[in-house]
Amino acid sequence: MTGRTDKGIILTTGDFTRDARAEAIRAGTPPIELVNGEGLVRLMEKHQIGVRPRTVYDVDHEFFRRFDTP
């Protein structure tokens, strides 16, 4: 990056290599914020962009064990 930038941002639905992470913070260059797939999902959830909250229930098998017949 050259010019009048203070920072860059790169988004991916995957992940970044170790070399990409090292390049993003290389001395003498503007920093680059890397946002991987998990980080992107967290941002979408935080700002409620493209997602809707929902409640999910799991069956409590321990509760039903007491109703088992021998």
mmCIF file of the N, C-alpha and C atoms, coordinates in Angstrom:
data_MODEL
# 
_entry.id   MODEL 
# 
loop_
_atom_site.group_PDB 
_atom_site.id 
_atom_site.type_symbol 
_atom_site.label_atom_id 
_atom_site.label_alt_id 
_atom_site.label_comp_id 
_atom_site.label_asym_id 
_atom_site.label_entity_id 
_atom_site.label_seq_id 
_atom_site.pdbx_PDB_ins_code 
_atom_site.Cartn_x 
_atom_site.Cartn_y 
_atom_site.Cartn_z 
_atom_site.occupancy 
_atom_site.B_iso_or_equiv 
_atom_site.pdbx_formal_charge 
_atom_site.auth_seq_id 
_atom_site.auth_comp_id 
_atom_site.auth_asym_id 
_atom_site.auth_atom_id 
_atom_site.pdbx_PDB_model_num 
ATOM 1   N N  . MET A 1 1  ? 0.847   -1.174  0.000  1.00 0.00 ? 1  MET A N  1 
ATOM 2   C CA . MET A 1 1  ? 0.000   0.000   0.000  1.00 0.00 ? 1  MET A CA 1 
ATOM 3   C C  . MET A 1 1  ? 0.889   1.232   0.000  1.00 0.00 ? 1  MET A C  1 
ATOM 4   N N  . THR A 1 2  ? 0.558   2.131   -0.856 1.00 0.00 ? 2  THR A N  1 
ATOM 5   C CA . THR A 1 2  ? 1.276   3.397   -0.864 1.00 0.00 ? 2  THR A CA 1 
ATOM 6   C C  . THR A 1 2  ? 0.261   4.527   -0.971 1.00 0.00 ? 2  THR A C  1 
ATOM 7   N N  . GLY A 1 3  ? 0.697   5.707   -0.699 1.00 0.00 ? 3  GLY A N  1 
ATOM 8   C CA . GLY A 1 3  ? -0.207  6.847   -0.792 1.00 0.00 ? 3  GLY A CA 1 
ATOM 9   C C  . GLY A 1 3  ? -0.563  7.374   0.571  1.00 0.00 ? 3  GLY A C  1 
ATOM 10  N N  . ARG A 1 4  ? -1.793  7.850   0.703  1.00 0.00 ? 4  ARG A N  1 
ATOM 11  C CA . ARG A 1 4  ? -2.215  8.514   1.938  1.00 0.00 ? 4  ARG A CA 1 
ATOM 12  C C  . ARG A 1 4  ? -3.053  7.593   2.817  1.00 0.00 ? 4  ARG A C  1 
ATOM 13  N N  . THR A 1 5  ? -2.709  6.371   2.918  1.00 0.00 ? 5  THR A N  1 
ATOM 14  C CA . THR A 1 5  ? -3.468  5.435   3.748  1.00 0.00 ? 5  THR A CA 1 
ATOM 15  C C  . THR A 1 5  ? -2.860  5.315   5.128  1.00 0.00 ? 5  THR A C  1 
ATOM 16  N N  . ASP A 1 6  ? -3.719  5.085   6.104  1.00 0.00 ? 6  ASP A N  1 
ATOM 17  C CA . ASP A 1 6  ? -3.249  4.825   7.462  1.00 0.00 ? 6  ASP A CA 1 
ATOM 18  C C  . ASP A 1 6  ? -3.286  3.340   7.767  1.00 0.00 ? 6  ASP A C  1 
ATOM 19  N N  . LYS A 1 7  ? -4.149  2.625   7.054  1.00 0.00 ? 7  LYS A N  1 
ATOM 20  C CA . LYS A 1 7  ? -4.380  1.228   7.390  1.00 0.00 ? 7  LYS A CA 1 
ATOM 21  C C  . LYS A 1 7  ? -5.121  0.560   6.229  1.00 0.00 ? 7  LYS A C  1 
ATOM 22  N N  . GLY A 1 8  ? -4.907  -0.726  6.073  1.00 0.00 ? 8  GLY A N  1 
ATOM 23  C CA . GLY A 1 8  ? -5.647  -1.506  5.092  1.00 0.00 ? 8  GLY A CA 1 
ATOM 24  C C  . GLY A 1 8  ? -6.421  -2.600  5.792  1.00 0.00 ? 8  GLY A C  1 
ATOM 25  N N  . ILE A 1 9  ? -7.466  -3.091  5.136  1.00 0.00 ? 9  ILE A N  1 
ATOM 26  C CA . ILE A 1 9  ? -8.267  -4.193  5.680  1.00 0.00 ? 9  ILE A CA 1 
ATOM 27  C C  . ILE A 1 9  ? -8.465  -5.212  4.572  1.00 0.00 ? 9  ILE A C  1 
ATOM 28  N N  . ILE A 1 10 ? -8.208  -6.471  4.879  1.00 0.00 ? 10 ILE A N  1 
ATOM 29  C CA . ILE A 1 10 ? -8.458  -7.556  3.938  1.00 0.00 ? 10 ILE A CA 1 
ATOM 30  C C  . ILE A 1 10 ? -9.393  -8.550  4.608  1.00 0.00 ? 10 ILE A C  1 
ATOM 31  N N  . LEU A 1 11 ? -10.492 -8.861  3.926  1.00 0.00 ? 11 LEU A N  1 
ATOM 32  C CA . LEU A 1 11 ? -11.486 -9.823  4.422  1.00 0.00 ? 11 LEU A CA 1 
ATOM 33  C C  . LEU A 1 11 ? -11.412 -11.103 3.612  1.00 0.00 ? 11 LEU A C  1 
ATOM 34  N N  . THR A 1 12 ? -11.629 -12.221 4.269  1.00 0.00 ? 12 THR A N  1 
ATOM 35  C CA . THR A 1 12 ? -11.731 -13.497 3.577  1.00 0.00 ? 12 THR A CA 1 
ATOM 36  C C  . THR A 1 12 ? -12.723 -14.375 4.321  1.00 0.00 ? 12 THR A C  1 
ATOM 37  N N  . THR A 1 13 ? -13.341 -15.293 3.607  1.00 0.00 ? 13 THR A N  1 
ATOM 38  C CA . THR A 1 13 ? -14.210 -16.256 4.278  1.00 0.00 ? 13 THR A CA 1 
ATOM 39  C C  . THR A 1 13 ? -13.396 -17.431 4.795  1.00 0.00 ? 13 THR A C  1 
ATOM 40  N N  . GLY A 1 14 ? -12.145 -17.496 4.421  1.00 0.00 ? 14 GLY A N  1 
ATOM 41  C CA . GLY A 1 14 ? -11.261 -18.563 4.869  1.00 0.00 ? 14 GLY A CA 1 
ATOM 42  C C  . GLY A 1 14 ? -10.360 -18.105 6.009  1.00 0.00 ? 14 GLY A C  1 
ATOM 43  N N  . ASP A 1 15 ? -9.059  -18.337 5.837  1.00 0.00 ? 15 ASP A N  1 
ATOM 44  C CA . ASP A 1 15 ? -8.093  -17.944 6.850  1.00 0.00 ? 15 ASP A CA 1 
ATOM 45  C C  . ASP A 1 15 ? -6.848  -17.418 6.163  1.00 0.00 ? 15 ASP A C  1 
ATOM 46  N N  . PHE A 1 16 ? -5.909  -16.909 6.934  1.00 0.00 ? 16 PHE A N  1 
ATOM 47  C CA . PHE A 1 16 ? -4.678  -16.341 6.401  1.00 0.00 ? 16 PHE A CA 1 
ATOM 48  C C  . PHE A 1 16 ? -3.489  -17.214 6.783  1.00 0.00 ? 16 PHE A C  1 
ATOM 49  N N  . THR A 1 17 ? -2.518  -17.269 5.897  1.00 0.00 ? 17 THR A N  1 
ATOM 50  C CA . THR A 1 17 ? -1.304  -18.032 6.175  1.00 0.00 ? 17 THR A CA 1 
ATOM 51  C C  . THR A 1 17 ? -0.447  -17.275 7.188  1.00 0.00 ? 17 THR A C  1 
ATOM 52  N N  . ARG A 1 18 ? 0.508   -17.967 7.736  1.00 0.00 ? 18 ARG A N  1 
ATOM 53  C CA . ARG A 1 18 ? 1.449   -17.350 8.671  1.00 0.00 ? 18 ARG A CA 1 
ATOM 54  C C  . ARG A 1 18 ? 2.210   -16.217 7.978  1.00 0.00 ? 18 ARG A C  1 
ATOM 55  N N  . ASP A 1 19 ? 2.588   -16.439 6.717  1.00 0.00 ? 19 ASP A N  1 
ATOM 56  C CA . ASP A 1 19 ? 3.307   -15.401 5.970  1.00 0.00 ? 19 ASP A CA 1 
ATOM 57  C C  . ASP A 1 19 ? 2.432   -14.168 5.748  1.00 0.00 ? 19 ASP A C  1 
ATOM 58  N N  . ALA A 1 20 ? 1.154   -14.374 5.473  1.00 0.00 ? 20 ALA A N  1 
ATOM 59  C CA . ALA A 1 20 ? 0.239   -13.237 5.279  1.00 0.00 ? 20 ALA A CA 1 
ATOM 60  C C  . ALA A 1 20 ? 0.110   -12.448 6.570  1.00 0.00 ? 20 ALA A C  1 
ATOM 61  N N  . ARG A 1 21 ? 0.019   -13.155 7.691  1.00 0.00 ? 21 ARG A N  1 
ATOM 62  C CA . ARG A 1 21 ? -0.082  -12.466 8.980  1.00 0.00 ? 21 ARG A CA 1 
ATOM 63  C C  . ARG A 1 21 ? 1.180   -11.658 9.270  1.00 0.00 ? 21 ARG A C  1 
ATOM 64  N N  . ALA A 1 22 ? 2.341   -12.212 8.931  1.00 0.00 ? 22 ALA A N  1 
ATOM 65  C CA . ALA A 1 22 ? 3.610   -11.512 9.149  1.00 0.00 ? 22 ALA A CA 1 
ATOM 66  C C  . ALA A 1 22 ? 3.700   -10.278 8.250  1.00 0.00 ? 22 ALA A C  1 
ATOM 67  N N  . GLU A 1 23 ? 3.271   -10.409 7.011  1.00 0.00 ? 23 GLU A N  1 
ATOM 68  C CA . GLU A 1 23 ? 3.324   -9.283  6.070  1.00 0.00 ? 23 GLU A CA 1 
ATOM 69  C C  . GLU A 1 23 ? 2.397   -8.154  6.512  1.00 0.00 ? 23 GLU A C  1 
ATOM 70  N N  . ALA A 1 24 ? 1.288   -8.500  7.134  1.00 0.00 ? 24 ALA A N  1 
ATOM 71  C CA . ALA A 1 24 ? 0.299   -7.505  7.552  1.00 0.00 ? 24 ALA A CA 1 
ATOM 72  C C  . ALA A 1 24 ? 0.825   -6.575  8.641  1.00 0.00 ? 24 ALA A C  1 
ATOM 73  N N  . ILE A 1 25 ? 1.862   -7.009  9.357  1.00 0.00 ? 25 ILE A N  1 
ATOM 74  C CA . ILE A 1 25 ? 2.407   -6.182  10.438 1.00 0.00 ? 25 ILE A CA 1 
ATOM 75  C C  . ILE A 1 25 ? 3.888   -5.853  10.214 1.00 0.00 ? 25 ILE A C  1 
ATOM 76  N N  . ARG A 1 26 ? 4.310   -5.976  8.962  1.00 0.00 ? 26 ARG A N  1 
ATOM 77  C CA . ARG A 1 26 ? 5.720   -5.731  8.642  1.00 0.00 ? 26 ARG A CA 1 
ATOM 78  C C  . ARG A 1 26 ? 6.117   -4.303  8.980  1.00 0.00 ? 26 ARG A C  1 
ATOM 79  N N  . ALA A 1 27 ? 7.259   -4.151  9.612  1.00 0.00 ? 27 ALA A N  1 
ATOM 80  C CA . ALA A 1 27 ? 7.769   -2.834  10.011 1.00 0.00 ? 27 ALA A CA 1 
ATOM 81  C C  . ALA A 1 27 ? 7.981   -1.946  8.795  1.00 0.00 ? 27 ALA A C  1 
ATOM 82  N N  . GLY A 1 28 ? 7.668   -0.681  8.962  1.00 0.00 ? 28 GLY A N  1 
ATOM 83  C CA . GLY A 1 28 ? 7.912   0.283   7.906  1.00 0.00 ? 28 GLY A CA 1 
ATOM 84  C C  . GLY A 1 28 ? 6.785   0.411   6.889  1.00 0.00 ? 28 GLY A C  1 
ATOM 85  N N  . THR A 1 29 ? 5.709   -0.309  7.099  1.00 0.00 ? 29 THR A N  1 
ATOM 86  C CA . THR A 1 29 ? 4.569   -0.232  6.181  1.00 0.00 ? 29 THR A CA 1 
ATOM 87  C C  . THR A 1 29 ? 3.291   0.046   6.970  1.00 0.00 ? 29 THR A C  1 
ATOM 88  N N  . PRO A 1 30 ? 2.279   0.615   6.320  1.00 0.00 ? 30 PRO A N  1 
ATOM 89  C CA . PRO A 1 30 ? 1.001   0.794   7.030  1.00 0.00 ? 30 PRO A CA 1 
ATOM 90  C C  . PRO A 1 30 ? 0.444   -0.570  7.438  1.00 0.00 ? 30 PRO A C  1 
ATOM 91  N N  . PRO A 1 31 ? -0.129  -0.673  8.626  1.00 0.00 ? 31 PRO A N  1 
ATOM 92  C CA . PRO A 1 31 ? -0.667  -1.966  9.069  1.00 0.00 ? 31 PRO A CA 1 
ATOM 93  C C  . PRO A 1 31 ? -1.863  -2.403  8.221  1.00 0.00 ? 31 PRO A C  1 
ATOM 94  N N  . ILE A 1 32 ? -2.027  -3.686  8.099  1.00 0.00 ? 32 ILE A N  1 
ATOM 95  C CA . ILE A 1 32 ? -3.166  -4.260  7.387  1.00 0.00 ? 32 ILE A CA 1 
ATOM 96  C C  . ILE A 1 32 ? -3.935  -5.116  8.379  1.00 0.00 ? 32 ILE A C  1 
ATOM 97  N N  . GLU A 1 33 ? -5.203  -4.803  8.570  1.00 0.00 ? 33 GLU A N  1 
ATOM 98  C CA . GLU A 1 33 ? -6.056  -5.613  9.447  1.00 0.00 ? 33 GLU A CA 1 
ATOM 99  C C  . GLU A 1 33 ? -6.570  -6.800  8.645  1.00 0.00 ? 33 GLU A C  1 
ATOM 100 N N  . LEU A 1 34 ? -6.337  -7.988  9.158  1.00 0.00 ? 34 LEU A N  1 
ATOM 101 C CA . LEU A 1 34 ? -6.805  -9.201  8.498  1.00 0.00 ? 34 LEU A CA 1 
ATOM 102 C C  . LEU A 1 34 ? -8.041  -9.717  9.227  1.00 0.00 ? 34 LEU A C  1 
ATOM 103 N N  . VAL A 1 35 ? -9.119  -9.928  8.499  1.00 0.00 ? 35 VAL A N  1 
ATOM 104 C CA . VAL A 1 35 ? -10.355 -10.446 9.078  1.00 0.00 ? 35 VAL A CA 1 
ATOM 105 C C  . VAL A 1 35 ? -10.662 -11.765 8.387  1.00 0.00 ? 35 VAL A C  1 
ATOM 106 N N  . ASN A 1 36 ? -10.523 -12.872 9.134  1.00 0.00 ? 36 ASN A N  1 
ATOM 107 C CA . ASN A 1 36 ? -10.786 -14.189 8.555  1.00 0.00 ? 36 ASN A CA 1 
ATOM 108 C C  . ASN A 1 36 ? -12.276 -14.520 8.631  1.00 0.00 ? 36 ASN A C  1 
ATOM 109 N N  . GLY A 1 37 ? -12.641 -15.714 8.196  1.00 0.00 ? 37 GLY A N  1 
ATOM 110 C CA . GLY A 1 37 ? -14.044 -16.113 8.170  1.00 0.00 ? 37 GLY A CA 1 
ATOM 111 C C  . GLY A 1 37 ? -14.723 -16.026 9.520  1.00 0.00 ? 37 GLY A C  1 
ATOM 112 N N  . GLU A 1 38 ? -14.074 -16.505 10.570 1.00 0.00 ? 38 GLU A N  1 
ATOM 113 C CA . GLU A 1 38 ? -14.668 -16.445 11.914 1.00 0.00 ? 38 GLU A CA 1 
ATOM 114 C C  . GLU A 1 38 ? -14.835 -15.001 12.366 1.00 0.00 ? 38 GLU A C  1 
ATOM 115 N N  . GLY A 1 39 ? -13.836 -14.167 12.089 1.00 0.00 ? 39 GLY A N  1 
ATOM 116 C CA . GLY A 1 39 ? -13.924 -12.762 12.452 1.00 0.00 ? 39 GLY A CA 1 
ATOM 117 C C  . GLY A 1 39 ? -15.029 -12.050 11.682 1.00 0.00 ? 39 GLY A C  1 
ATOM 118 N N  . LEU A 1 40 ? -15.193 -12.431 10.424 1.00 0.00 ? 40 LEU A N  1 
ATOM 119 C CA . LEU A 1 40 ? -16.245 -11.848 9.607  1.00 0.00 ? 40 LEU A CA 1 
ATOM 120 C C  . LEU A 1 40 ? -17.620 -12.194 10.159 1.00 0.00 ? 40 LEU A C  1 
ATOM 121 N N  . VAL A 1 41 ? -17.797 -13.440 10.567 1.00 0.00 ? 41 VAL A N  1 
ATOM 122 C CA . VAL A 1 41 ? -19.078 -13.857 11.163 1.00 0.00 ? 41 VAL A CA 1 
ATOM 123 C C  . VAL A 1 41 ? -19.334 -13.087 12.455 1.00 0.00 ? 41 VAL A C  1 
ATOM 124 N N  . ARG A 1 42 ? -18.319 -12.939 13.298 1.00 0.00 ? 42 ARG A N  1 
ATOM 125 C CA . ARG A 1 42 ? -18.487 -12.166 14.542 1.00 0.00 ? 42 ARG A CA 1 
ATOM 126 C C  . ARG A 1 42 ? -18.903 -10.727 14.260 1.00 0.00 ? 42 ARG A C  1 
ATOM 127 N N  . LEU A 1 43 ? -18.294 -10.113 13.237 1.00 0.00 ? 43 LEU A N  1 
ATOM 128 C CA . LEU A 1 43 ? -18.672 -8.748  12.874 1.00 0.00 ? 43 LEU A CA 1 
ATOM 129 C C  . LEU A 1 43 ? -20.116 -8.687  12.378 1.00 0.00 ? 43 LEU A C  1 
ATOM 130 N N  . MET A 1 44 ? -20.503 -9.671  11.582 1.00 0.00 ? 44 MET A N  1 
ATOM 131 C CA . MET A 1 44 ? -21.878 -9.716  11.072 1.00 0.00 ? 44 MET A CA 1 
ATOM 132 C C  . MET A 1 44 ? -22.868 -9.873  12.221 1.00 0.00 ? 44 MET A C  1 
ATOM 133 N N  . GLU A 1 45 ? -22.519 -10.715 13.194 1.00 0.00 ? 45 GLU A N  1 
ATOM 134 C CA . GLU A 1 45 ? -23.394 -10.898 14.360 1.00 0.00 ? 45 GLU A CA 1 
ATOM 135 C C  . GLU A 1 45 ? -23.451 -9.623  15.198 1.00 0.00 ? 45 GLU A C  1 
ATOM 136 N N  . LYS A 1 46 ? -22.301 -9.033  15.450 1.00 0.00 ? 46 LYS A N  1 
ATOM 137 C CA . LYS A 1 46 ? -22.229 -7.830  16.289 1.00 0.00 ? 46 LYS A CA 1 
ATOM 138 C C  . LYS A 1 46 ? -23.070 -6.696  15.714 1.00 0.00 ? 46 LYS A C  1 
ATOM 139 N N  . HIS A 1 47 ? -22.989 -6.521  14.402 1.00 0.00 ? 47 HIS A N  1 
ATOM 140 C CA . HIS A 1 47 ? -23.688 -5.415  13.758 1.00 0.00 ? 47 HIS A CA 1 
ATOM 141 C C  . HIS A 1 47 ? -25.013 -5.836  13.115 1.00 0.00 ? 47 HIS A C  1 
ATOM 142 N N  . GLN A 1 48 ? -25.361 -7.115  13.317 1.00 0.00 ? 48 GLN A N  1 
ATOM 143 C CA . GLN A 1 48 ? -26.596 -7.699  12.777 1.00 0.00 ? 48 GLN A CA 1 
ATOM 144 C C  . GLN A 1 48 ? -26.766 -7.379  11.298 1.00 0.00 ? 48 GLN A C  1 
ATOM 145 N N  . ILE A 1 49 ? -25.730 -7.707  10.532 1.00 0.00 ? 49 ILE A N  1 
ATOM 146 C CA . ILE A 1 49 ? -25.737 -7.504  9.087  1.00 0.00 ? 49 ILE A CA 1 
ATOM 147 C C  . ILE A 1 49 ? -25.843 -8.873  8.416  1.00 0.00 ? 49 ILE A C  1 
ATOM 148 N N  . GLY A 1 50 ? -26.936 -9.102  7.714  1.00 0.00 ? 50 GLY A N  1 
ATOM 149 C CA . GLY A 1 50 ? -27.101 -10.343 6.966  1.00 0.00 ? 50 GLY A CA 1 
ATOM 150 C C  . GLY A 1 50 ? -27.396 -11.559 7.820  1.00 0.00 ? 50 GLY A C  1 
ATOM 151 N N  . VAL A 1 51 ? -27.691 -11.375 9.092  1.00 0.00 ? 51 VAL A N  1 
ATOM 152 C CA . VAL A 1 51 ? -27.999 -12.495 9.986  1.00 0.00 ? 51 VAL A CA 1 
ATOM 153 C C  . VAL A 1 51 ? -29.212 -12.141 10.841 1.00 0.00 ? 51 VAL A C  1 
ATOM 154 N N  . ARG A 1 52 ? -29.897 -13.169 11.326 1.00 0.00 ? 52 ARG A N  1 
ATOM 155 C CA . ARG A 1 52 ? -31.000 -12.992 12.266 1.00 0.00 ? 52 ARG A CA 1 
ATOM 156 C C  . ARG A 1 52 ? -30.746 -13.893 13.463 1.00 0.00 ? 52 ARG A C  1 
ATOM 157 N N  . PRO A 1 53 ? -30.942 -13.377 14.684 1.00 0.00 ? 53 PRO A N  1 
ATOM 158 C CA . PRO A 1 53 ? -30.736 -14.227 15.861 1.00 0.00 ? 53 PRO A CA 1 
ATOM 159 C C  . PRO A 1 53 ? -31.822 -15.298 15.939 1.00 0.00 ? 53 PRO A C  1 
ATOM 160 N N  . ARG A 1 54 ? -31.491 -16.441 16.524 1.00 0.00 ? 54 ARG A N  1 
ATOM 161 C CA . ARG A 1 54 ? -32.466 -17.494 16.760 1.00 0.00 ? 54 ARG A CA 1 
ATOM 162 C C  . ARG A 1 54 ? -32.081 -18.253 18.003 1.00 0.00 ? 54 ARG A C  1 
ATOM 163 N N  . THR A 1 55 ? -33.072 -18.920 18.606 1.00 0.00 ? 55 THR A N  1 
ATOM 164 C CA . THR A 1 55 ? -32.841 -19.728 19.800 1.00 0.00 ? 55 THR A CA 1 
ATOM 165 C C  . THR A 1 55 ? -32.806 -21.192 19.383 1.00 0.00 ? 55 THR A C  1 
ATOM 166 N N  . VAL A 1 56 ? -31.840 -21.915 19.902 1.00 0.00 ? 56 VAL A N  1 
ATOM 167 C CA . VAL A 1 56 ? -31.700 -23.338 19.599 1.00 0.00 ? 56 VAL A CA 1 
ATOM 168 C C  . VAL A 1 56 ? -31.755 -24.105 20.912 1.00 0.00 ? 56 VAL A C  1 
ATOM 169 N N  . TYR A 1 57 ? -32.548 -25.172 20.947 1.00 0.00 ? 57 TYR A N  1 
ATOM 170 C CA . TYR A 1 57 ? -32.659 -25.996 22.138 1.00 0.00 ? 57 TYR A CA 1 
ATOM 171 C C  . TYR A 1 57 ? -32.043 -27.364 21.882 1.00 0.00 ? 57 TYR A C  1 
ATOM 172 N N  . ASP A 1 58 ? -31.374 -27.894 22.896 1.00 0.00 ? 58 ASP A N  1 
ATOM 173 C CA . ASP A 1 58 ? -30.842 -29.248 22.857 1.00 0.00 ? 58 ASP A CA 1 
ATOM 174 C C  . ASP A 1 58 ? -31.663 -30.103 23.799 1.00 0.00 ? 58 ASP A C  1 
ATOM 175 N N  . VAL A 1 59 ? -31.849 -31.363 23.424 1.00 0.00 ? 59 VAL A N  1 
ATOM 176 C CA . VAL A 1 59 ? -32.591 -32.289 24.280 1.00 0.00 ? 59 VAL A CA 1 
ATOM 177 C C  . VAL A 1 59 ? -31.743 -32.614 25.502 1.00 0.00 ? 59 VAL A C  1 
ATOM 178 N N  . ASP A 1 60 ? -32.355 -32.554 26.679 1.00 0.00 ? 60 ASP A N  1 
ATOM 179 C CA . ASP A 1 60 ? -31.692 -32.892 27.933 1.00 0.00 ? 60 ASP A CA 1 
ATOM 180 C C  . ASP A 1 60 ? -31.942 -34.378 28.199 1.00 0.00 ? 60 ASP A C  1 
ATOM 181 N N  . HIS A 1 61 ? -31.078 -35.220 27.696 1.00 0.00 ? 61 HIS A N  1 
ATOM 182 C CA . HIS A 1 61 ? -31.244 -36.676 27.810 1.00 0.00 ? 61 HIS A CA 1 
ATOM 183 C C  . HIS A 1 61 ? -31.248 -37.128 29.264 1.00 0.00 ? 61 HIS A C  1 
ATOM 184 N N  . GLU A 1 62 ? -30.487 -36.461 30.109 1.00 0.00 ? 62 GLU A N  1 
ATOM 185 C CA . GLU A 1 62 ? -30.434 -36.821 31.533 1.00 0.00 ? 62 GLU A CA 1 
ATOM 186 C C  . GLU A 1 62 ? -31.813 -36.669 32.171 1.00 0.00 ? 62 GLU A C  1 
ATOM 187 N N  . PHE A 1 63 ? -32.557 -35.648 31.829 1.00 0.00 ? 63 PHE A N  1 
ATOM 188 C CA . PHE A 1 63 ? -33.896 -35.436 32.342 1.00 0.00 ? 63 PHE A CA 1 
ATOM 189 C C  . PHE A 1 63 ? -34.808 -36.642 32.028 1.00 0.00 ? 63 PHE A C  1 
ATOM 190 N N  . PHE A 1 64 ? -34.701 -37.156 30.815 1.00 0.00 ? 64 PHE A N  1 
ATOM 191 C CA . PHE A 1 64 ? -35.588 -38.228 30.387 1.00 0.00 ? 64 PHE A CA 1 
ATOM 192 C C  . PHE A 1 64 ? -35.151 -39.605 30.869 1.00 0.00 ? 64 PHE A C  1 
ATOM 193 N N  . ARG A 1 65 ? -33.927 -39.744 31.362 1.00 0.00 ? 65 ARG A N  1 
ATOM 194 C CA . ARG A 1 65 ? -33.458 -41.050 31.842 1.00 0.00 ? 65 ARG A CA 1 
ATOM 195 C C  . ARG A 1 65 ? -34.318 -41.586 32.972 1.00 0.00 ? 65 ARG A C  1 
ATOM 196 N N  . ARG A 1 66 ? -34.851 -40.707 33.810 1.00 0.00 ? 66 ARG A N  1 
ATOM 197 C CA . ARG A 1 66 ? -35.654 -41.160 34.960 1.00 0.00 ? 66 ARG A CA 1 
ATOM 198 C C  . ARG A 1 66 ? -36.971 -41.796 34.506 1.00 0.00 ? 66 ARG A C  1 
ATOM 199 N N  . PHE A 1 67 ? -37.354 -41.614 33.288 1.00 0.00 ? 67 PHE A N  1 
ATOM 200 C CA . PHE A 1 67 ? -38.591 -42.211 32.784 1.00 0.00 ? 67 PHE A CA 1 
ATOM 201 C C  . PHE A 1 67 ? -38.366 -43.559 32.092 1.00 0.00 ? 67 PHE A C  1 
ATOM 202 N N  . ASP A 1 68 ? -37.089 -43.939 31.969 1.00 0.00 ? 68 ASP A N  1 
ATOM 203 C CA . ASP A 1 68 ? -36.747 -45.228 31.343 1.00 0.00 ? 68 ASP A CA 1 
ATOM 204 C C  . ASP A 1 68 ? -37.311 -46.367 32.204 1.00 0.00 ? 68 ASP A C  1 
ATOM 205 N N  . THR A 1 69 ? -37.819 -47.363 31.569 1.00 0.00 ? 69 THR A N  1 
ATOM 206 C CA . THR A 1 69 ? -38.299 -48.541 32.308 1.00 0.00 ? 69 THR A CA 1 
ATOM 207 C C  . THR A 1 69 ? -37.250 -49.637 32.182 1.00 0.00 ? 69 THR A C  1 
ATOM 208 N N  . PRO A 1 70 ? -36.990 -50.340 33.294 1.00 0.00 ? 70 PRO A N  1 
ATOM 209 C CA . PRO A 1 70 ? -35.939 -51.385 33.256 1.00 0.00 ? 70 PRO A CA 1 
ATOM 210 C C  . PRO A 1 70 ? -36.335 -52.579 32.443 1.00 0.00 ? 70 PRO A C  1 
# 
